[in-house]
Amino acid sequence: MSSSKTVLLTIGSGLKLYREYLVRSASARARNAGHELVLINNLQPTWQHEYFGEITVCNVFDHELLARAAREVAARYTVVGVLCWDEPLVMQAAELAAEFGVPGLSIPGVRGCRDKYSARTRLTAGGLLQPGFEMTADLAQARIAAARIGYPVVVKPRALGASMGVVLARDERELADAFTVASDASLIGEASFHGGAIVEEYAVGPEISIDAAVHKGEYLPMFVARKHTGSHPYFEETGHVVDAAEPLLDDPVLMATLARAHQLLGIEDGITHSEVRLTERGPLIIEINGRVGGDLIPFLGKIATGIDPGEVMVDVALGQLPDITRHQHGAVGIRFGYPAHDCLVSSVQVPQDAPGLVTAAPMVEPGTTLRLPPGGYIARHSFVVCRAEDPQTCEERLATAAAMVVLQAQDVPAKPLGSVLEMPAGLLDVDE
């Protein structure tokens, strides 16, 4: 029987480098409201002890083990909310929120986020601008779909995040390799999404992301990030800039599109990270993720706007209307360091001082092998974060700071197409 002690169940903490700022704010917000955070984590905790009242270690990617551990927590305490920001675990978190009768994104809502084919289908049926698309089981089907849609096309796994396995194919010759990359990448995700690939129209235009809260179905945008990508024909994200004065936050068409999309997917309470192309035909939603953004985007948003995503996350998990008032000004950005080739890292040095530098850090240890797509993803050796009064100055400062990063590494041969994909460090809930 559960006690009177109230807790927010947290599924996976994530890496300290990427998520401690969220955990710190969430823990303080919960404790101020009279609750504790309780963590179910994949590995033995280290830095997490300061923020969680109790920590259970189990294989969180085994759904039965995770559910059993969560029910044991619920037997000891009163669970008043569920938190999760790890992409592979958001569905399990939604299921637990529904089981415990607490606010959540909803199971249909998370399914729409995780399953890109389902999302495309539902948004198209709802009348929103979407690319032509088709789910294909093999290369023969992919060729037929691409011919119908028209080149260039984007080929992607049905699930996964971080642009893993997403490839641009400009013609039929490139389609064969693109399909292999996307289908192979799908094998590292959930078994229900293994194999095949989505083939869809390539949407032309700048790409942005929007982190937002959803309270009882109401869409509440917090901040917009302007995205930089590289590693063509792949879509590796190399940096982002958040401007507190971003005019797109007041764009009625964009905001109405996002609100309608969340309604169509059945998203109820939580945090989402939406990716959108600004095309000549209007805003086109690439995907909606049932979690806060990665790549430290919420950290950038917090510094630029003063909105604390960790606090907002706790508020919506408790079913409360969050405060998303922007009370700071300026632009904050991040730039990731990527090697020119697959390499074995000897050392990484980052700047300690540079104009507008907020923080900088190596992202790998000596001895790490970094694999660029398609042999691996998120092959980052470092990041720098800078702030400025406006986005242009912020971009200039990021370029200056990034140029000060020193990578010592030895090139290694690239993996042949079809090799086993190397999982990127930090994608799953792992830490030192």
C-alpha positions in Angstrom: 0.0 0.0 0.0 1.4 3.4 -0.9 2.4 5.9 1.8 1.4 9.5 2.1 4.9 10.5 0.7 4.4 11.9 -2.8 6.9 11.4 -5.6 7.5 12.0 -9.2 8.8 8.9 -10.9 11.7 9.6 -13.3 12.6 7.1 -16.0 16.3 7.5 -16.8 18.4 10.5 -15.9 20.5 10.7 -19.0 24.1 11.9 -19.1 25.4 14.4 -16.6 26.9 16.5 -19.4 23.5 16.8 -21.2 20.9 16.6 -18.5 22.1 17.6 -15.0 20.8 21.2 -15.5 17.3 19.8 -16.1 17.5 17.4 -13.1 18.7 20.1 -10.8 15.8 22.4 -11.6 13.2 19.6 -11.6 14.4 18.4 -8.2 14.2 21.8 -6.7 10.8 22.5 -8.2 9.4 19.1 -6.9 10.8 19.6 -3.4 9.4 23.1 -3.2 6.0 21.6 -4.0 6.4 19.0 -1.3 7.4 16.0 -3.5 10.6 14.0 -4.1 12.0 12.7 -7.4 12.5 8.9 -7.5 14.7 7.6 -10.3 14.7 4.3 -12.2 18.0 4.2 -14.0 19.9 1.9 -16.3 23.3 2.1 -14.6 24.6 2.6 -11.1 24.2 6.3 -10.2 27.0 8.7 -9.4 26.1 12.4 -9.7 22.3 11.6 -9.4 22.3 11.0 -5.6 22.1 14.8 -4.9 18.8 15.2 -6.7 16.8 12.0 -6.2 15.3 10.7 -2.9 15.6 7.1 -4.1 17.2 5.3 -7.0 16.4 1.9 -8.4 18.8 0.3 -11.0 17.4 -2.0 -13.6 17.5 -2.6 -17.3 15.0 0.1 -18.3 14.9 -1.1 -21.9 13.3 -4.3 -20.7 9.7 -3.2 -20.5 8.6 -5.9 -18.0 11.5 -5.1 -15.6 10.9 -1.4 -15.8 7.1 -1.8 -15.2 7.9 -4.1 -12.2 10.3 -1.5 -10.7 7.8 1.3 -11.2 5.0 -0.6 -9.5 7.3 -1.3 -6.6 7.8 2.4 -6.2 4.1 3.0 -6.5 3.5 0.4 -3.7 5.8 2.4 -1.3 4.8 5.9 -2.3 2.1 7.9 -3.9 3.1 8.6 -7.5 1.8 12.1 -8.5 3.7 12.4 -11.8 6.0 10.7 -14.3 9.1 12.4 -15.9 11.1 11.1 -18.9 13.3 12.8 -21.5 15.0 9.8 -23.0 13.6 9.1 -26.5 13.6 5.3 -26.3 11.7 5.4 -23.0 8.9 7.9 -23.6 6.4 5.2 -24.6 7.0 3.3 -21.4 6.7 6.5 -19.4 3.3 7.3 -21.0 2.1 3.8 -20.2 3.1 4.1 -16.6 1.5 7.5 -16.3 -1.8 6.1 -17.6 -1.5 3.1 -15.3 -0.9 5.4 -12.2 -3.6 7.8 -13.3 -1.4 10.9 -13.5 -1.0 13.5 -16.3 1.0 12.5 -19.3 1.3 13.0 -23.1 -1.2 10.1 -23.5 -0.4 6.8 -25.1 -1.9 7.8 -28.5 0.1 11.0 -28.3 3.4 9.3 -27.7 2.7 6.7 -30.3 2.2 9.6 -32.8 5.6 11.0 -31.7 7.6 7.8 -31.8 6.1 6.4 -35.0 6.9 8.7 -37.8 4.7 6.9 -40.3 1.7 7.1 -38.0 2.4 10.8 -37.4 2.6 11.5 -41.2 -0.6 9.6 -41.7 -2.5 11.4 -39.0 -1.3 14.9 -39.8 -2.0 14.4 -43.5 -5.5 13.2 -42.7 -6.0 16.2 -40.5 -5.3 18.6 -43.4 -1.9 19.8 -42.4 0.8 20.4 -44.9 2.9 17.3 -45.2 5.3 15.8 -47.7 4.3 13.0 -50.0 5.4 9.8 -48.2 5.2 6.0 -48.2 6.3 3.3 -45.8 8.3 0.7 -47.8 9.4 -2.8 -46.9 12.1 -3.2 -49.5 14.2 -1.5 -52.1 11.7 -2.4 -54.9 8.9 -0.7 -53.1 11.1 2.3 -52.3 11.9 2.8 -56.0 8.2 2.8 -56.9 7.5 5.2 -54.0 10.3 7.6 -55.0 9.3 7.6 -58.6 5.8 8.5 -57.6 6.8 11.2 -55.1 9.6 12.6 -57.3 13.3 13.1 -56.5 15.0 14.2 -54.4 13.6 12.2 -51.5 14.4 11.6 -47.9 14.7 8.0 -46.7 14.4 7.4 -42.9 13.7 4.8 -40.3 10.2 4.6 -38.9 11.4 5.5 -35.4 14.7 6.7 -33.9 15.8 10.2 -33.2 18.8 12.5 -33.7 18.5 12.1 -37.5 20.0 8.6 -37.3 19.6 6.8 -40.6 18.1 9.8 -42.3 19.5 10.2 -45.9 18.8 12.4 -48.9 18.7 10.6 -52.2 18.8 12.7 -55.3 18.2 9.9 -57.8 17.5 6.2 -58.2 21.2 5.4 -57.9 21.5 7.1 -54.5 18.3 5.6 -53.4 19.7 2.1 -53.1 22.4 3.1 -50.6 20.0 5.4 -48.7 17.5 2.6 -48.3 20.2 0.3 -46.9 21.3 2.9 -44.4 17.8 3.7 -43.2 16.7 0.1 -42.9 19.9 -1.0 -41.2 19.7 1.9 -38.7 16.1 0.9 -37.8 17.5 -2.4 -36.3 19.0 -0.6 -33.3 15.5 0.6 -32.2 12.4 -1.2 -30.9 11.7 -4.5 -32.6 8.3 -3.4 -33.7 10.0 -0.8 -35.9 12.7 -3.0 -37.4 13.2 -3.1 -41.1 12.0 -1.0 -44.1 12.1 2.7 -44.4 9.9 5.7 -45.0 10.4 7.4 -48.4 9.2 11.0 -48.4 9.3 14.2 -50.4 12.3 16.5 -49.6 11.0 19.7 -48.1 13.1 22.7 -49.0 13.6 25.5 -46.5 15.4 26.4 -43.2 14.8 24.0 -40.3 13.8 25.1 -36.8 12.8 23.3 -33.6 10.3 24.4 -31.0 10.3 23.3 -27.4 6.8 23.6 -25.8 4.7 22.7 -22.9 1.3 21.1 -23.4 -1.2 21.6 -20.6 -4.6 19.8 -20.9 -4.1 19.9 -24.7 -3.2 23.6 -24.8 0.0 24.2 -26.8 2.4 26.6 -25.0 5.6 27.4 -27.0 8.7 28.2 -24.9 11.5 28.9 -27.4 12.6 28.3 -31.0 16.0 27.1 -32.1 17.5 27.8 -35.5 19.2 24.6 -36.6 22.5 24.0 -38.5 23.1 20.7 -40.2 26.1 19.0 -42.0 27.5 15.7 -43.3 25.5 15.9 -46.6 23.6 13.7 -47.7 22.9 13.0 -44.0 21.3 15.4 -41.5 23.8 15.6 -38.6 22.9 18.5 -36.4 26.0 20.7 -35.9 24.5 23.5 -33.9 21.6 25.6 -32.8 20.8 29.2 -31.8 18.0 30.4 -29.6 16.9 34.0 -29.7 14.6 35.3 -26.9 13.2 37.8 -29.4 12.5 35.2 -32.1 9.7 36.6 -34.3 8.5 33.1 -35.2 7.0 32.7 -31.7 4.5 35.3 -32.7 3.8 33.8 -36.2 0.1 32.9 -36.1 0.3 30.4 -39.0 3.2 28.5 -37.4 1.7 28.5 -33.9 -1.7 27.4 -35.3 -0.1 24.6 -37.3 1.8 23.3 -34.2 -1.3 23.5 -32.0 -3.4 21.7 -34.5 -0.7 19.0 -35.0 -0.6 18.3 -31.2 -4.4 18.1 -31.2 -4.4 15.6 -34.0 -1.8 13.4 -32.3 -3.8 13.5 -29.1 -1.0 15.0 -26.9 -2.4 16.0 -23.6 0.1 17.0 -20.8 3.9 17.2 -21.1 6.8 18.6 -23.1 7.4 18.3 -26.8 10.2 19.1 -29.2 8.9 19.8 -32.7 11.0 20.0 -35.9 9.7 22.2 -38.7 10.8 23.2 -42.2 9.8 26.7 -43.3 8.8 26.0 -46.9 7.4 28.3 -49.6 4.1 26.5 -49.1 4.1 27.2 -45.3 5.4 25.5 -42.2 5.8 21.7 -42.7 6.2 19.6 -39.5 9.0 17.1 -39.9 8.4 15.4 -36.6 7.1 15.9 -33.1 9.1 14.3 -30.2 7.5 13.5 -26.9 10.2 15.0 -24.8 12.4 18.1 -24.4 14.9 18.8 -27.1 18.4 17.2 -27.1 21.7 18.9 -28.0 21.4 21.1 -24.9 18.6 23.2 -26.7 16.6 23.5 -23.4 19.8 24.8 -21.7 20.2 27.4 -24.5 16.5 28.3 -24.1 16.8 28.7 -20.3 19.8 31.1 -20.6 18.3 33.1 -23.5 14.7 33.5 -22.2 14.8 32.7 -18.5 12.2 29.9 -18.9 13.4 27.0 -16.9 12.4 23.7 -18.8 13.1 21.6 -15.7 10.5 23.6 -13.7 8.0 23.5 -16.6 8.5 19.8 -16.9 7.5 19.2 -13.3 4.5 21.6 -13.5 3.0 19.9 -16.5 3.7 16.4 -15.0 1.6 17.6 -12.0 -1.2 18.8 -14.2 -0.5 22.5 -13.4 -0.4 25.4 -15.9 3.3 26.3 -16.2 4.8 29.9 -16.4 6.4 30.3 -19.8 6.9 34.1 -19.6 10.1 35.2 -21.2 11.9 37.6 -18.9 15.5 37.5 -20.3 16.8 38.8 -23.6 19.5 37.9 -26.0 20.7 35.0 -28.2 22.5 31.8 -27.0 23.9 29.1 -29.3 25.8 25.9 -29.4 28.3 24.6 -31.9 29.4 20.9 -32.0 32.9 19.8 -33.1 32.9 17.0 -35.6 36.0 15.3 -37.1 36.6 15.5 -40.9 37.0 11.7 -41.1 36.4 8.6 -38.9 39.1 8.8 -36.3 40.6 7.5 -33.0 40.7 10.4 -30.5 43.9 11.1 -28.6 42.9 14.3 -26.9 40.4 17.2 -27.1 41.1 20.7 -25.8 38.4 23.3 -25.5 38.7 27.1 -24.9 38.5 28.4 -21.4 37.9 32.0 -22.5 36.4 33.5 -25.6 34.0 36.3 -26.4 30.6 35.5 -25.0 31.7 32.0 -24.0 29.2 30.4 -21.5 30.7 26.9 -21.4 32.7 24.5 -23.4 33.5 20.8 -22.9 35.0 17.7 -24.5 32.4 15.1 -25.3 34.7 12.0 -25.6 37.5 10.4 -23.7 40.9 9.6 -25.3 40.7 6.3 -27.0 37.2 6.9 -28.4 36.6 6.0 -32.0 34.3 8.5 -33.8 32.3 7.2 -36.7 30.6 9.6 -39.2 27.4 8.5 -41.1 26.6 5.9 -42.2 29.0 4.0 -40.0 27.9 5.9 -36.9 26.1 9.0 -35.7 26.6 12.0 -33.4 30.4 11.7 -33.8 31.0 14.8 -31.7 34.2 15.5 -29.9 33.3 18.8 -28.2 30.8 21.7 -27.9 31.0 25.4 -27.2 28.1 27.6 -26.0 28.2 31.4 -26.5 25.8 34.2 -25.8 25.3 37.6 -27.4 22.7 40.4 -27.8 21.6 39.2 -31.2 21.8 36.0 -33.3 24.4 37.3 -35.8 26.8 38.2 -33.1 26.2 34.9 -31.4 27.0 33.0 -34.6 30.2 34.9 -35.0 31.2 34.2 -31.4 30.4 30.5 -31.9 32.7 30.4 -34.9 35.5 32.0 -33.0 35.2 29.6 -30.0 34.8 26.5 -32.2 38.0 27.5 -34.1 39.8 27.3 -30.7 39.0 23.7 -30.1 42.0 21.4 -30.7 41.4 17.8 -31.6 44.3 15.3 -31.7 43.2 12.2 -33.5 44.4 9.5 -35.9 42.2 8.8 -39.0 40.8 5.2 -39.2 39.3 3.5 -42.2 35.5 4.2 -42.7 33.2 1.2 -42.2 31.8 -0.3 -45.4 28.1 0.2 -46.1 26.0 -2.5 -44.4 28.3 -2.8 -41.4 26.9 -3.0 -37.9 26.0 0.5 -36.8 27.9 1.9 -33.8 25.6 3.5 -31.3 26.5 7.1 -30.5 27.8 7.8 -27.0 25.1 9.5 -24.9 22.1 8.5 -26.9 20.9 6.1 -24.3 20.8 6.5 -20.5 24.5 5.8 -19.8 27.1 7.6 -17.8 30.5 7.1 -16.3 
